[in-house]
Amino acid sequence: MQANIMETQASPGGFGKKHIFIVLAVLALAALPWFSGEFVQHLAVLTCLNVLAINGLALISRSGQLSLGHAAFMAIGAYTAVLLGKAFALPFIPALLVAVLVTSLVAFALGWVILRLKGVYFVLVTFAFGELTRLVLLDFAAFTGGANGITGIPAIEVLGVSFATRTSFYALALVVAIASTWGMHRLFTRPLGHAIDSVAVNPALAEATGLSVHRLQIFCFVVGCAIAAVAGVLQSRYIGYISPESFNTSISVGLIIMLVIGGRNSSWGALVGAIVLTPLPELFRGAVQTQHIFYGAALILILRFMPGGLADLPRQLVARFKR
């Protein structure tokens, strides 16, 4: 353990040669859509938005909880920003900030109550909250458009720069995805990140050492839901349309599957999971039912043979090679 601490101190932020290789590989992969067609760019945009949403879910997961209502906070952020833009003609940045603030307040109020629950009880309550959010959006059709949703959402424009084209939006989504992944990596190489991990591993021991488990979990829950709100706002501006079904429970389940397959305890898990699983629905478009079978089989195999996810695969291969 002392060797690991010394290694971390010798390398600020825990950034070593293997991370440089990962960054170069990610940058090379990120450059491909610019030399491909519009369809590949579309998948790349969706991948980047999924990376952002999964990073928020990963933050909650690493505090020892698993939310099945993550898409609900994406919906709260998206609808808040869109409705404010339509009602008060707010520019994108102020609307985004208000949406994140509203989502954070809702997450704080909900988290203060339900984060004392553990295991399946927390999962069930977040699932119920997600369904409640969807039903509220359906019932208040005068404001939300109900099942028809809201169309004609304008593209993002910041300081006179428009992101109306797919290429320009991909550049924006790529920056946001890389920034969120880098932020996760930096967080979990710092004392705060270590404290969050300790809460997930042994809450009783963490409490005994002076850490406030409840406060740390509230922090992770609020920040993770705020990140989900940003992903929801960006998705609404990219597609130009939102409805309650855009943020149903299947979206939350899909994010969890991407997180688990990518690696829920790795800073790169969201990136790997989104890159691998986001394009798959398009590949299995001719067999919609088959893709669910594939997801289930992949999830079972990952949990059985690679509990650390695909992000942990290089380390396992190196360990096997050394042995």
Secondary structure, DSSP 8 states (H G I E B T S, - for coil): -HHHHHHHHHSGGG--HHHHHHHHHHHHHHHGGGGS-HHHHHHHHHHHHHHHHHHHHHHHHTTT---S-HHHHHHHHHHHHHHHHHHH---HHHHHHHHHHHHHHHHHHHHHHHTT--THHHHHHHHHHHHHHHHHHHH-HHHH-GGG-EE-----EETTEE--SHHHHHHHHHHHHHHHHHHHHHHTTSHHHHHHHHHHH-HHHHHHTT--HHHHHHHHHHHHHHHHHHHHHHHHHHHSEE-GGGG-HHHHHHHHHHHHHH-TTSTTHHHHHHHHHSSHHHHTTT-HHHHHHHHHHHHHHHHHH-TT-GGGHHHHHHHHHH-
